[in-house]
Structures are given as structure tokens and as C-alpha cells.
Amino acid sequence: MSNYKLIGQNYQTPDIVAKVLGQSKYAEDFRAEGMLFCKLLLSPEPHARVRNIDTRAALNMEGVFAILTADELPVFQADKDPYGAMVVEDGERALTNEPVYEGEPILAVAAVDEATAAEAIERIKVDLEPLPFVIDPLDSLRPDRPDARARGNVWVVGGGMKRLKWTPQDLQDVAAGRIPWNAQAGEETAVGDVEAGFKQADFVLDETLFQQSTSHQTLETRSAMAYWRNGKLYLHGSTQSVAQTVPVLAKWLGIDPSQVVVISEYCGGGFGSKAVGAKSMVIPAMLSKKTGRPVMMRISREEETYIGRMRPGFQARVKIGFRKDGRITAMDLFIIEDSGPYERQGDNEFTAIIASLLYQPPALRFRGLSVATNTPPRCAQRGPGGVQGVSMLEPLVSRAAQHLGLDEVEIRKINAPSDGSLYGISDTTDSPRTRISTARMREALARGVELFNWEKRKKRNGQRNGSKVTGVAAIGSVFYSGFAGFDGLLVIKQDGRLCIHQGIGNLGTHSVMDTARAAAEVLGMPWANCEIVWGNTANSLPWSSTQDASETTYAHTRANYAAALDAKRKLQEIAAKELGGAPESYNVSNGRVYHRGNTGHGITFAQAAERAIALGGKYDGHEVSPKLNSMTKASASALAGQGLMGVAKDEFPNQRDIFSFIAAFAEVEVDIETGKHTILEYLPVADVGTVMHPRSLGAQLHGGAIQGFGHAQSQNSVYEPRYGKLVSRRFYQSKPPTILDIPLDMRWEALNLPES
């Protein structure tokens, strides 16, 4: 580890000065000559059909330039789910004539300013036919209650919907506060003999649990500004991946991806909700095309709560069997997921997968229902199924430890996975269980015990001081982090600078910069001589990941490593052509290529770049691998002839699945008279392989924890059930944590052990 010069070191990120000085420009900071402003007319009903729209009074207003309705949007085919498994039925569009949740946009107005646009919205008369709606997934399963969509109420694995209703006997269990074990499910998988596993158990927990849906609450709303120039769309938006947003936005607009430029140098948070931008980007793009002028759409906090995505909520029944020593013998999970109105989410399935890995049960059964509701659209927040699953299951493990008289750390150690452990919720020929690469959960727990002074602190558990009671706990968690197969692209310019091009977004995690350092490390390039090119697809960016589901660091250190190796080989070949000898006899470091036996015998990167241009072909990007994505090929073509190019697809072996683990320790104080609770200390210990950027990792560990604090303490989605109205539309009604809600001094640790 000590051999690295850049990896594992703290550094000043290239964007920090702009952020500190307020010079970083987000989507709504941009202005253009003649720019119009757009406002949305949102549905006041949770489900309705538009019978008529009268826009005459609005169009007669001075300063109103255009009104856009759903009838003017291009028709596009259904999306693939981010994981490629399901097809979206009744696909969501930017505007609709059948709103399926309160707050869904029906039309948009473009005017000289926002005040005029807002007044125009008030003058538009929309005749809505209210339709039956459902807010609670369990209500939708009652025979006498409506379905959220005309096609059914339950999403089907593989695409489509069906109608599924529970029996009166099932609903008796619901009335008693239990999810019925024998009720019909939408999907079912199993590994091992679950019933036999429960017979072997000395203690069985059987609980019905609830996990609320919560808004993603990104600090930057999904505002966007668009204009057209020479038939090409330029869109300033907020996205987690500028590269991935281009083809999706093109499809929504019915144009070729080559006619789309996405600019998003800064993204004020995404958490998964902006992986490929947002469908609402279509609105300013279409209004700009209609009016011939730039159009800005600023999304308010209330609008963001509606269209900005929510984490799927759960209503679940969980049964876990334990031996006396704490080893889990079987798990049975029946999870009903609130998937909103548009597509199956699959967070419930991911929760089961997480359980299969984190606890290594010999037998596990998963049954799930993905139920449609007339509530805002859902998507995974900070990883599908992670927060909901761990929030449900870990307290049960702690309860079992207390009942069995076991240490909370030891019960987790005995169930923890090891290097190469199997996991999965099915074990068939078509869908076998797979193995993980490494798992250092036991080591993380052991390190946390030491740092947190666990043996001493756990004795405080339950101690009372007046009305205040102390609680001390340890938990574990895990999530997938091993996507791969993307492209890397870099150019060594004639002045010797290394320009590393990144198609992922800059959403505050530093990954757009951190992963680029892998390329600089391979080439031995001082960081001061490196430039990161990001945030604008007009600047020739490579095909990159969606930067969601915790994939980015693994995926793009690999992609940039591949590009750097390609550049290194070309540097060595050019040096050999110029100076003689074999390419492998040359080292690359500190802006030079030099002979191992004679460090003075070499050429500079600047000289190599000039020679690459003279040689042409593969050396300067005129010839590239056919395996590259078409976006990367186009970018390489645009950059060809500017220097020595390193460009490659990540084709490194990925034989086992990559996961990150965390052990966390906390001490809290609860006032049992008032209910006020205070988090006194929180300590995470992470197993994330090699640490790229310590300061950034610490921010991520604490940031994720703080988001979890909010989920547990103060964030919820509350509806008025009779009319289907969302009550918690603003921060004060669904409160994210502030600095006043967290310990002022939180520590963290990482094992910093590379994947084997």
C-alpha cells in the first residue's frame, strides 16, 4: 500500500475552490439571452383523466410564449429497468393526460418570467375526471378496493401487471396487525429447507414490520435549462451521469443521441434519483424547440417532492430461527413493496439478497409483492433495499442476542460471511447462487470493538440517569459495489499535461476525481499536471456508468486503469522506436519515459505526444478498438490528433462479486418521559478494499449514516387518506437531519485491505 503516490492520499479536489467561492454553476445558475421561464401545472388529484384543457386566457396574456401539453410529446418505447430485468409498462412521461399521482405534471407554460408563467397557470382551466385511487399497498390487495392502474395492481417480474387480491382469511391477519404467511405472493424463491431450519432453531422471532417511503430530498432540485443550436439540443441539468443521460434524453425526445449535449458540471445530490437525469428535462427542451428561445425550468421544493422520486416503502413479515449459540438456521421473508405508479422496483428482492449474504442462513425463503399505488414514483435511494432491509433485520438480530444472552458483536461474527462465501435467494441451474470475492466483516467488527471500547461501553446499556436511558449497539451492513465493463479515455497533450476524460457526474462524492487518480498512478504523473475533463458531453467524454448503486469507484478505477495501461504501452513503444531497445525495458514516471538501465536515456511525455501525432493510427486516436462503446468511439475521433491517446474498455476478469461491508457502533440517550433521543456517538468501520481518498470515504461513511439517522428519526411520507393528498411536501414536514441532530465529532475507520 505504501508504494502508491496518489491512491490512498488526501488531496485538494479540482472543484473545491469554485465551490468555496460560490463560483460553481448548477443548472439553474445559467442564463441566456432571450431566455424564457417555465412553470408546471400539477395534478391536484391522485388519479384522474384530463377531459379538456382551455388555455385561451393564458395564451392571451402578454409575456406568455407557449404552452406544452402531453399530446405534443414524442412517443417512445418502454424503458429497460436499470438492471436490465424488467420492462416498464404504462411508461412515465414528462407530461400526462392521465395523472396517476398527485403532483404529476399535466402541462407547462413558458413566459418572460416566472411570475407571468405562474399567473398563466392560474388562468388555465383543466377539466379532470377523478378516478379511483389507492395509497396503501395493503388496501390495494383488498377485493373491494381499487387498483392503482387500469391494467392491475401488482407488477410482474419480467414486465407487465396483473390483478391480485387477498382472501378474507388473509385480511383477518392484516386486521390483527400481521402480514399473512399464506397469502398469495407475486414472486417466490427459496434456498435450502426453510421448515427444517426452523425445527432446528432454539429461538424463533416472527415479526411484522414497516419501513416508510421517504423522498430522496436532494438539495438541488431537478431544474434544467435548454436551448437548440443548429439542430442540436444543449441541456443544462442535474444528473449523476452525463454520459448515460445522453441516449436516454435522446430517446425521450425522439432524436439521435449525436444531437444531444448534456452539461452538468455540478450535481447537488442524486442518491439514485438522477442516475440518467430526469424525464422532466424533456419539458424545457420541447418548449425551447417550440419557441425558438432558451427555456429555464426551475423546480420548487414542493414539485421536487412529487417528481423527485421516493425510496420504496415496505410492509413485511420476517421470521428468523436461531440456535443457542446465535447461529441463524433459517429466514423467511414476505415483503410487500410500495412501488408507486409506474414500475416494479425490486428493493424487496435486494433486501432478501442482502440477508442471504450478511447472515449466511442455510435456508432462506423470499416472497414478494411489488404493488402499484397512486403516490409519487419510486426508485432506489442510496442502493436498492439496503436501508430498508438493514433497518428491519438488524434490530431483530440484536433482540435475539439479548434473549439468548449473547454479545451483539459475537452473534454477528458467528453469522458473518467469509472470503468466497455463497449468497443468493435461488439455487437453480438458471439462477444459481454465486460467490463473493472477499468479506472482512469479522475484522471490521473486531476493529470497531477496539476503537469504540465496546467491552466497557456495552455495560452502560440500559443504565438510567433520571428519565434518561443509555443505549449501546453494534450493527452490520453490506451492499454490492462491483459493476464493471466501462470505457476509459485520456490524452497526453503536446505540453505534457494528462487530460483524463470522465463521463460520470460530479455529485459531491469526489468519485469523478478520485477514480481519475488511478490513471495518474499508473503513469506516474504528478497530480498537478493532470486535468479532469467532466460535466459536458461536448468535451468528448467516454461511455460511463450510471453512477448509482454504489458502483462508481470500482467501475471507474478499472476503466481509467485500462486506459492508462493502454497509454503506458504506447509510451513505451514510442520510446523504443525513438531510442532503441524493447518497449518493456522502459519505465514511465514523472512525465518521462526512460530506460531502466539508464534513467537519462528517455523522452518526455510532451515529446512522446508529438511523436504519437506524427505516427497517427492507434497512437493518437485515429484507430481504436471496435469493442468500445459508440460514444467513446465518437469522443476518441473528436480528440484524435491532439496527443497520445489512451483508450480502452475494462475487460479485466471479474470472477467473483464485489461487496462492501460495514460494522457500526453507536451510543444513544433516550428520555423516556419526553421521547427525545440524542445520538452521543457513532463509529463506522468499513471494508471497502483499497481506500482511494480517505477524506472522501469518511464523508461518505458519515453522510450515509446521517441519511440513515433521518430515515429512523424524522423523515416520513404522510398522506391524507380520504383524498389521497401528500401532506409532507416540504423539509419541515419530512425533516432531514441537520448538524444539530448528529454528534459533533464522529470518527471512522477503514480496514484498507485490497480485494484478493
C-alpha positions in Angstrom: 0.0 0.0 0.0 2.8 2.4 0.8 4.1 2.2 -2.8 1.2 4.3 -4.0 1.9 8.0 -4.5 -1.7 9.2 -5.2 -4.1 6.4 -4.2 -4.9 6.5 -0.5 -3.7 10.1 -0.1 -5.8 13.1 0.7 -5.7 15.9 -1.8 -7.4 19.1 -2.9 -10.1 18.3 -5.5 -10.2 20.4 -8.6 -13.7 21.8 -7.9 -13.1 22.9 -4.3 -12.1 26.5 -5.0 -15.2 27.1 -7.2 -17.5 25.6 -4.5 -15.9 27.6 -1.7 -16.1 30.8 -3.6 -19.6 30.2 -4.9 -18.4 30.0 -8.5 -19.6 26.5 -9.2 -22.6 26.7 -11.5 -25.6 24.4 -11.1 -28.3 24.0 -13.7 -30.5 26.9 -12.6 -27.5 29.3 -12.4 -27.2 29.6 -16.2 -28.7 32.4 -18.2 -29.0 33.1 -21.9 -30.1 36.0 -24.0 -33.9 35.9 -24.6 -34.4 33.1 -22.0 -37.9 32.2 -21.1 -39.1 30.7 -17.8 -41.3 27.7 -17.4 -43.8 26.7 -14.8 -45.7 23.4 -14.4 -49.4 22.7 -13.8 -49.5 19.8 -11.5 -52.4 17.4 -10.9 -54.4 18.1 -7.8 -55.8 14.6 -7.9 -54.0 11.3 -7.1 -55.6 9.7 -10.2 -57.6 11.4 -12.9 -58.2 11.7 -16.6 -57.9 15.0 -18.5 -61.2 15.6 -20.3 -60.4 19.1 -21.6 -57.9 21.9 -21.3 -58.8 25.5 -22.0 -55.7 27.6 -22.5 -57.2 30.6 -24.2 -57.0 33.1 -21.4 -53.4 32.1 -20.6 -52.3 32.4 -24.2 -53.8 35.8 -24.5 -51.6 37.1 -21.7 -48.8 39.4 -22.5 -45.4 37.7 -22.0 -46.8 34.1 -22.5 -45.0 32.4 -25.4 -46.1 28.8 -25.4 -48.0 26.1 -23.6 -46.8 22.4 -23.8 -49.2 19.5 -23.3 -48.8 15.7 -23.3 -50.2 15.5 -26.8 -47.1 17.3 -28.1 -44.5 14.9 -26.6 -42.8 12.3 -28.8 -43.8 8.7 -28.4 -41.1 6.4 -27.1 -40.9 2.7 -26.3 -40.8 1.4 -22.7 -37.6 1.7 -20.8 -35.5 -1.1 -19.5 -35.1 -1.2 -15.8 -31.6 -0.1 -14.6 -30.7 -3.7 -14.0 -32.0 -4.9 -17.3 -34.6 -7.3 -15.9 -38.0 -5.7 -16.2 -39.8 -3.6 -18.9 -41.7 -0.5 -17.8 -45.4 -0.8 -18.6 -47.6 2.3 -19.0 -44.3 4.2 -19.1 -44.0 7.5 -17.3 -43.7 10.6 -19.5 -42.8 14.2 -18.7 -46.4 15.4 -19.1 -49.6 13.3 -19.0 -53.3 13.2 -19.7 -53.9 10.6 -17.0 -52.1 11.7 -13.9 -51.6 8.7 -11.6 -50.4 10.6 -8.5 -51.0 14.0 -7.0 -48.4 16.4 -8.3 -47.8 14.7 -11.7 -47.2 17.4 -14.3 -50.1 17.9 -16.8 -48.8 20.9 -18.8 -46.1 23.6 -18.8 -46.1 27.3 -19.7 -43.2 29.3 -21.0 -43.2 33.0 -20.4 -40.9 36.0 -20.0 -40.6 35.4 -16.2 -41.7 33.0 -13.6 -44.4 35.4 -12.2 -46.1 35.6 -15.6 -45.8 31.9 -16.1 -47.4 31.2 -12.7 -50.2 33.6 -13.4 -50.8 31.9 -16.7 -51.1 28.6 -14.9 -53.8 30.0 -12.7 -55.8 31.1 -15.8 -55.8 27.7 -17.5 -58.9 25.6 -17.0 -58.4 21.9 -16.7 -61.4 19.6 -16.6 -60.4 16.5 -14.7 -62.4 13.3 -14.3 -61.4 11.8 -10.9 -60.6 8.1 -11.0 -60.3 5.6 -8.2 -57.0 5.6 -6.3 -55.1 3.7 -3.7 -52.4 5.0 -1.3 -51.7 2.0 0.9 -50.4 -1.2 -0.9 -52.3 -3.4 1.6 -55.6 -1.6 0.7 -54.9 -2.4 -3.0 -54.9 -6.1 -2.1 -58.4 -6.0 -0.7 -61.1 -7.3 -3.1 -63.3 -4.3 -2.6 -60.6 -1.7 -3.1 -59.5 -0.1 -6.4 -56.3 -0.8 -8.4 -53.8 2.0 -9.0 -53.8 1.3 -12.7 -56.4 0.1 -15.1 -54.2 -2.9 -16.0 -53.9 -4.2 -12.5 -52.3 -3.5 -9.1 -49.2 -5.7 -8.9 -46.1 -5.6 -11.1 -44.9 -8.8 -12.6 -41.3 -9.9 -12.7 -40.2 -9.6 -16.4 -42.7 -6.8 -17.2 -46.4 -6.1 -17.1 -49.1 -6.0 -14.4 -51.7 -8.3 -13.0 -54.6 -8.1 -10.7 -54.1 -9.8 -7.3 -56.4 -9.7 -4.3 -56.1 -11.4 -0.9 -58.7 -13.6 0.6 -61.0 -12.6 3.6 -58.9 -15.0 5.8 -55.7 -13.3 4.7 -57.3 -9.9 5.6 -58.2 -11.1 9.1 -54.4 -11.4 9.7 -53.9 -7.9 8.4 -56.6 -6.6 10.8 -54.7 -8.3 13.6 -51.6 -6.5 12.6 -49.8 -9.4 10.8 -48.8 -10.0 7.2 -50.4 -13.3 6.4 -47.9 -16.0 5.7 -50.1 -18.0 3.4 -51.3 -15.1 1.2 -50.6 -15.1 -2.5 -47.3 -13.5 -3.5 -46.1 -12.1 -6.8 -42.8 -13.9 -6.7 -41.2 -16.6 -4.6 -37.7 -18.1 -4.3 -36.0 -20.4 -1.8 -32.7 -21.9 -0.9 -32.5 -24.9 1.4 -35.2 -26.4 3.6 -36.7 -23.5 5.5 -39.1 -25.6 7.6 -36.4 -28.0 8.7 -34.3 -24.9 9.6 -36.9 -23.6 11.9 -37.2 -27.0 13.6 -33.5 -26.9 14.4 -33.9 -23.4 16.0 -33.9 -22.9 19.7 -35.4 -19.4 19.4 -37.6 -18.0 16.6 -38.6 -14.4 16.0 -41.7 -13.7 13.9 -42.4 -10.0 13.4 -44.5 -7.8 11.1 -42.5 -4.7 10.3 -43.0 -1.4 8.4 -40.5 0.8 6.5 -41.8 4.1 5.3 -41.3 5.6 1.9 -39.1 8.7 2.0 -38.4 11.4 -0.5 -34.8 11.5 -1.8 -34.6 15.2 -0.8 -31.7 16.1 -3.0 -30.6 19.6 -2.1 -30.5 20.6 -5.7 -33.9 20.1 -7.3 -34.1 18.8 -10.9 -34.1 22.2 -12.6 -33.0 22.3 -16.2 -32.3 24.9 -18.9 -32.4 24.0 -22.6 -31.7 25.6 -26.0 -31.2 24.5 -29.6 -28.4 25.5 -31.9 -28.1 24.2 -35.5 -30.5 21.4 -34.8 -28.6 20.2 -31.7 -30.0 20.3 -28.1 -27.9 21.8 -25.4 -29.3 21.0 -21.9 -28.0 22.2 -18.6 -29.3 19.7 -16.0 -28.7 17.8 -12.8 -27.6 14.2 -13.4 -25.4 11.5 -11.8 -24.0 10.5 -15.2 -23.8 12.9 -18.2 -22.8 10.0 -20.5 -25.7 7.9 -19.6 -28.2 10.8 -19.8 -27.4 11.5 -23.5 -29.0 8.4 -25.1 -31.9 8.4 -22.6 -32.8 12.0 -23.2 -32.5 11.5 -26.9 -34.9 8.6 -26.8 -37.4 10.7 -24.7 -37.2 13.4 -27.4 -37.2 11.1 -30.4 -33.9 12.4 -31.8 -30.4 10.9 -32.4 -28.0 10.9 -29.4 -25.5 12.7 -31.6 -27.8 15.7 -31.5 -27.8 16.0 -27.7 -25.2 17.8 -25.5 -25.7 17.4 -21.7 -23.9 19.9 -19.4 -23.9 19.1 -15.7 -20.6 20.1 -14.1 -22.1 20.1 -10.6 -25.0 17.9 -9.3 -26.4 18.8 -5.9 -27.1 15.3 -4.8 -28.7 12.4 -6.5 -28.9 9.3 -4.3 -30.0 7.3 -7.3 -32.9 9.5 -8.4 -30.8 11.3 -11.1 -28.9 8.3 -12.4 -29.8 9.1 -16.0 -31.2 12.6 -15.5 -34.9 13.1 -15.2 -37.9 12.8 -17.6 -38.8 16.4 -16.7 -35.7 17.5 -18.8 -37.9 17.0 -21.8 -40.1 19.9 -20.8 -37.7 22.8 -21.3 -36.2 21.1 -24.3 -39.6 20.9 -26.0 -40.6 24.4 -25.0 -37.3 25.7 -26.3 -37.9 24.0 -29.6 -41.4 25.3 -29.8 -40.5 28.9 -29.0 -37.0 29.1 -30.6 -35.7 30.6 -27.4 -33.8 29.2 -24.3 -36.1 28.0 -21.6 -35.3 27.6 -17.9 -37.4 25.3 -15.7 -36.8 25.8 -12.0 -38.3 23.1 -9.9 -39.5 24.1 -6.4 -39.1 22.0 -3.3 -42.7 21.0 -3.4 -42.5 20.0 -7.0 -39.3 18.1 -6.3 -41.1 16.1 -3.6 -43.6 15.0 -6.2 -41.5 14.3 -9.2 -38.1 13.8 -7.5 -38.6 10.1 -6.5 -39.1 8.3 -3.2 -37.5 5.2 -1.7 -39.9 2.2 -1.9 -41.6 1.5 1.4 -42.0 -2.0 2.9 -44.7 -3.8 4.9 -43.2 -7.1 5.7 -43.2 -10.2 7.9 -39.9 -11.6 8.9 -39.3 -14.9 10.6 -35.8 -15.9 11.8 -34.6 -19.0 13.6 -31.6 -19.0 15.9 -29.6 -21.7 17.7 -28.4 -21.1 21.3 -25.0 -20.0 20.1 -26.7 -17.3 17.9 -26.2 -19.1 14.5 -29.2 -18.4 12.2 -30.8 -21.6 11.0 -33.5 -20.2 8.7 -35.0 -17.0 7.4 -38.5 -16.4 5.9 -39.2 -13.0 4.3 -42.5 -11.8 2.9 -42.1 -8.2 1.8 -44.8 -6.1 0.2 -43.2 -3.2 -1.6 -44.8 0.1 -2.4 -43.5 0.6 -6.0 -45.5 3.8 -6.8 -47.5 4.1 -10.1 -45.0 3.3 -12.8 -42.8 0.2 -12.4 -41.6 -2.7 -10.3 -38.7 -1.6 -8.1 -37.3 -4.8 -6.7 -35.9 -3.3 -3.5 -37.7 -6.1 -1.6 -35.8 -8.7 -3.6 -32.5 -6.9 -2.9 -33.3 -7.0 0.8 -33.5 -10.7 0.6 -30.2 -10.9 -1.3 -28.5 -8.8 1.3 -29.9 -11.0 4.1 -28.6 -14.1 2.3 -25.1 -12.7 2.3 -24.9 -10.8 5.6 -26.3 -13.7 7.7 -25.4 -16.7 5.6 -28.6 -18.6 6.5 -28.5 -22.3 5.5 -32.2 -21.9 4.4 -34.0 -18.8 3.2 -37.3 -18.2 1.5 -38.3 -14.9 -0.1 -41.8 -14.0 -1.2 -42.6 -10.6 -2.5 -45.2 -8.3 -3.9 -44.5 -5.1 -5.9 -47.7 -3.2 -5.5 -48.7 -0.2 -7.5 -50.0 2.9 -5.7 -51.2 6.4 -6.7 -48.3 8.0 -5.0 -45.1 9.6 -6.3 -42.8 7.4 -8.5 -40.2 5.3 -6.7 -36.6 4.5 -7.2 -33.9 3.1 -5.0 -32.2 5.6 -2.7 -28.6 5.0 -1.8 -28.8 1.4 -3.1 -31.9 -0.7 -3.6 -33.2 -2.5 -0.5 -30.2 -1.6 1.7 -31.6 0.9 4.2 -35.0 -0.8 4.4 -33.5 -4.3 4.8 -30.9 -3.5 7.4 -33.3 -1.2 9.4 -35.7 -4.2 9.6 -33.4 -7.1 10.2 -30.5 -5.8 12.4 -32.8 -4.8 15.4 -34.1 -8.4 15.3 -30.6 -9.8 15.5 -29.9 -7.6 18.5 -33.2 -8.7 20.1 -32.2 -12.3 19.6 -28.8 -11.7 21.1 -30.5 -10.2 24.2 -32.9 -13.1 24.5 -30.1 -15.7 24.1 -27.7 -13.9 26.5 -25.2 -13.3 23.7 -22.9 -10.4 22.9 -24.3 -8.3 20.0 -20.9 -8.4 18.2 -20.4 -12.1 18.7 -23.8 -13.0 17.2 -22.9 -11.1 14.1 -19.5 -12.7 13.9 -20.9 -16.2 14.0 -23.3 -15.4 11.1 -20.9 -13.3 9.0 -19.7 -14.3 5.6 -16.1 -15.2 4.7 -14.0 -14.8 1.6 -15.7 -16.7 -1.2 -19.0 -17.2 0.6 -22.0 -18.2 -1.4 -25.1 -15.9 -1.5 -28.4 -15.7 -3.3 -32.1 -16.3 -3.0 -32.3 -19.1 -5.5 -30.1 -22.0 -6.4 -31.3 -23.4 -9.7 -29.5 -24.2 -12.9 -30.8 -20.9 -14.5 -30.2 -18.9 -11.3 -27.5 -20.4 -9.1 -26.1 -18.8 -6.0 -22.8 -17.0 -6.6 -19.6 -16.3 -4.6 -18.3 -13.1 -3.3 -14.7 -12.1 -3.6 -13.8 -11.0 -0.1 -15.7 -10.3 3.2 -13.9 -8.8 6.2 -17.0 -8.3 8.4 -15.4 -10.1 11.3 -12.3 -7.9 11.0 -14.4 -4.8 10.9 -16.4 -5.8 13.9 -13.2 -6.6 15.8 -11.6 -3.3 14.9 -14.8 -1.5 16.0 -14.8 -3.3 19.3 -11.3 -1.9 19.9 -11.9 1.6 18.8 -15.3 2.0 20.4 -14.2 0.4 23.7 -17.1 -1.9 23.3 -16.4 -4.2 26.3 -16.6 -1.2 28.6 -19.4 0.7 26.9 -21.8 -2.2 26.5 -22.1 -2.3 30.3 -23.9 1.1 30.0 -26.7 -0.5 28.0 -29.9 0.2 29.9 -28.3 2.5 32.5 -30.7 5.1 33.8 -30.0 8.6 34.9 -33.2 10.2 36.0 -35.6 10.0 33.0 -32.7 9.3 30.5 -31.7 5.8 29.5 -28.4 4.9 27.7 -28.4 2.5 24.8 -25.3 1.0 23.1 -25.5 -1.1 20.0 -23.5 -2.7 17.2 -24.8 -3.5 13.7 -23.5 -4.7 10.4 -24.4 -3.9 6.8 -23.4 -4.8 3.2 -24.0 -3.7 -0.3 -23.0 -4.6 -3.8 -20.2 -2.5 -5.3 -18.8 -4.4 -8.3 -20.1 -3.3 -11.7 -17.5 -3.2 -14.5 -17.1 -3.1 -18.2 -17.0 0.7 -19.0 -14.6 2.7 -21.1 -11.6 4.9 -20.1 -10.3 7.7 -22.1 -7.3 10.0 -21.6 -4.9 12.2 -23.7 -1.3 13.2 -23.1 -1.2 16.6 -24.7 1.8 18.2 -26.5 2.6 20.3 -23.5 2.9 17.1 -21.4 -0.4 17.5 -19.5 -2.5 14.4 -18.8 -6.2 15.0 -19.6 -8.5 12.3 -18.1 -12.0 12.4 -19.5 -14.8 11.2 -17.3 -18.5 10.6 -18.3 -19.7 10.2 -14.7 -21.2 13.2 -12.9 -19.9 15.4 -10.1 -22.5 14.8 -7.4 -20.4 15.6 -4.3 -18.8 12.2 -3.8 -15.5 13.2 -5.4 -15.6 10.0 -7.4 -15.3 11.8 -10.7 -11.8 13.0 -9.5 -10.9 10.1 -7.2 -11.2 7.4 -9.9 -9.1 9.5 -12.3 -6.2 9.3 -9.9 -5.9 5.6 -10.8 -4.8 6.6 -14.3 -2.3 9.2 -13.0 -0.9 6.5 -10.6 -0.3 4.0 -13.4 1.5 6.7 -15.5 3.5 8.1 -12.5 2.1 11.5 -13.4 2.3 14.3 -10.7 -1.3 15.3 -9.9 -0.5 19.0 -10.6 0.0 18.0 -14.2 -3.4 16.3 -14.5 -6.6 17.8 -15.7 -10.0 16.1 -15.3 -12.4 16.7 -18.2 -16.0 16.2 -17.0 -19.5 17.6 -16.9 -20.0 18.5 -20.6 -20.5 15.8 -23.3 -19.4 18.3 -25.9 -15.9 17.9 -24.5 -15.6 14.3 -25.7 -16.4 12.0 -22.8 -16.3 8.2 -22.6 -19.1 5.8 -22.0 -19.5 5.6 -18.3 -21.7 4.0 -15.6 -25.0 5.4 -14.3 -23.1 6.2 -11.1 -25.7 4.6 -8.9 -26.0 1.5 -6.7 -22.5 2.1 -5.2 -20.8 1.1 -8.4 -18.6 4.1 -9.3 -15.3 3.7 -7.5 -14.9 0.0 -8.6 -16.1 0.6 -12.1 -14.1 3.6 -13.0 -10.8 2.9 -11.3 -10.9 -0.1 -13.5 -11.8 1.8 -16.6 -9.2 4.5 -16.0 -6.6 1.9 -15.2 -7.3 0.2 -18.5 -6.9 3.5 -20.4 -3.7 4.2 -18.5 -2.2 0.8 -19.3 -3.0 1.4 -23.0 -1.3 4.8 -22.8 1.7 3.3 -21.0 2.2 0.7 -23.6 2.1 3.3 -26.3 4.6 5.5 -24.4 7.0 2.5 -24.1 6.6 1.6 -27.8 7.3 5.2 -28.9 10.3 5.4 -26.7 11.6 2.1 -28.2 11.1 3.4 -31.7 12.9 6.6 -30.9 15.7 5.3 -28.6 16.0 1.6 -29.5 15.6 -1.5 -27.4 12.4 -3.3 -26.3 9.3 -1.4 -25.1 9.3 -3.4 -21.9 12.7 -2.1 -21.0 11.3 1.4 -20.4 9.8 2.8 -17.3 7.1 5.5 -17.2 7.2 8.1 -14.4 7.1 11.8 -13.6 6.3 12.9 -17.1 9.1 10.9 -18.7 9.6 7.5 -20.4 13.2 6.3 -19.7 15.3 3.2 -20.0 15.6 1.1 -16.8 19.3 0.8 -17.1 19.9 4.5 -17.8 17.4 7.0 -16.4 18.9 9.8 -18.5 18.1 7.9 -21.7 14.5 8.8 -22.3 11.9 11.3 -23.7 9.3 13.5 -22.0 5.6 12.9 -22.3 5.4 16.1 -24.4 7.9 14.6 -26.8 6.0 11.3 -26.9 2.8 13.2 -27.6 4.3 15.0 -30.6 5.7 11.7 -31.8 2.3 10.0 -31.4 0.7 12.6 -33.6 3.3 12.1 -36.2 2.8 8.3 -36.1 -1.0 8.6 -36.1 -3.1 5.4 -36.1 -3.6 3.9 -32.7 -1.1 6.3 -31.1 -3.1 9.5 -31.4 -6.7 8.0 -31.5 -7.3 7.6 -35.2 -7.6 3.9 -34.7 -9.4 2.5 -31.7 -10.7 -0.9 -30.5 -14.0 -2.0 -32.0 -15.0 -3.1 -28.5 -15.5 0.5 -27.3 -19.0 2.0 -26.9 -20.1 4.2 -29.8 -20.0 7.2 -27.5 -16.4 6.6 -26.7 -15.5 6.0 -30.3 -17.1 9.3 -31.3 -15.2 11.1 -28.5 -11.9 9.4 -29.5 -12.5 10.5 -33.1 -13.1 14.1 -31.9 -9.8 14.1 -29.9 -7.7 12.3 -32.5 -4.5 14.1 -33.4 -4.3 16.1 -30.2 -1.7 14.0 -28.5 -1.0 10.4 -27.3 -4.3 8.7 -26.5 -5.0 6.0 -24.0 -8.5 4.5 -24.6 -9.7 1.1 -23.6 -12.7 -0.9 -22.4 -12.4 -2.5 -18.9 -12.1 -6.2 -19.8 -10.3 -7.3 -16.7 -11.6 -10.5 -15.1 -14.4 -10.2 -12.6 -14.8 -13.8 -11.5 -16.5 -13.1 -8.1 -18.9 -10.5 -6.9 -17.6 -7.5 -5.1 -19.3 -6.2 -1.9 -18.5 -3.5 0.7 -19.2 -4.2 4.3 -19.5 -2.0 7.4 -19.7 -2.6 11.1 -21.1 0.4 13.0 -21.3 1.2 16.7 -23.4 3.8 18.4 -24.3 5.1 21.8 -27.6 7.0 22.3 -29.5 8.6 25.1 -33.3 8.4 25.3 -35.6 10.5 27.6 -38.3 8.0 28.3 -40.6 10.8 29.6 -40.5 13.0 26.5 -39.3 10.6 23.8 -36.3 12.9 22.9 -33.3 10.9 21.8 -29.8 12.0 21.2 -27.1 10.2 19.3 -24.0 10.6 21.5 -21.5 8.8 19.3 -21.5 6.9 16.0 -18.5 4.9 14.7 -18.4 3.1 11.4 -15.6 0.7 10.4 -15.6 -0.1 6.7 -14.3 -2.9 4.5 -14.2 -1.3 1.1 -11.0 -2.7 -0.4 -8.2 -0.2 -1.1 -9.1 3.3 0.1 -8.8 5.8 -2.8 -9.3 9.1 -0.9 -9.5 8.9 2.9 -11.2 12.2 3.4 -13.9 11.5 0.8 -14.5 8.0 2.2 -15.0 9.4 5.7 -17.5 11.9 4.3 -19.4 9.1 2.6 -19.5 6.9 5.7 -20.8 9.7 7.8 -23.1 11.1 5.1 -24.7 7.8 4.6 -25.1 7.4 8.4 -26.7 10.8 8.7 -29.1 10.0 6.0 -30.0 6.8 7.9 -30.5 8.9 11.1 -33.1 10.9 9.2 -34.9 7.7 8.0 -35.0 6.4 11.5 -35.9 9.6 13.3 -37.7 12.3 11.3 -38.5 11.6 7.7 -41.7 10.1 6.5 -44.3 10.4 3.8 -47.7 11.2 5.2 -51.0 11.2 3.2 -54.5 12.4 3.9 -56.2 9.1 3.1 -59.6 10.2 2.0 -58.5 12.5 -0.8 -55.0 10.9 -1.4 -53.2 14.2 -0.7 -49.5 14.2 0.3 -49.1 16.2 3.5 -45.3 16.0 3.9 -44.3 18.1 0.9 -41.6 20.2 2.5 -38.5 19.8 4.6 -40.2 20.9 7.8 -42.8 18.2 7.4 -40.3 15.4 6.5 -37.2 16.8 8.2 -33.7 15.7 7.0 -31.1 15.8 9.8 -29.1 18.9 10.4 -25.8 19.4 12.3 -27.9 19.8 15.5 -29.1 16.2 15.1 -25.7 14.4 14.9 -22.6 14.0 17.1 -20.3 16.9 16.5 -17.2 14.7 16.5 -17.7 11.4 14.6 -14.8 9.1 13.9 -14.5 6.5 11.2 -12.1 3.7 10.2 -11.4 1.6 7.1 -9.6 -1.7 7.1 -7.9 -0.7 3.8 -7.4 -4.3 2.6 -7.3 -4.8 -1.1 -9.5 -7.3 -2.9 -7.6 -10.6 -3.2 
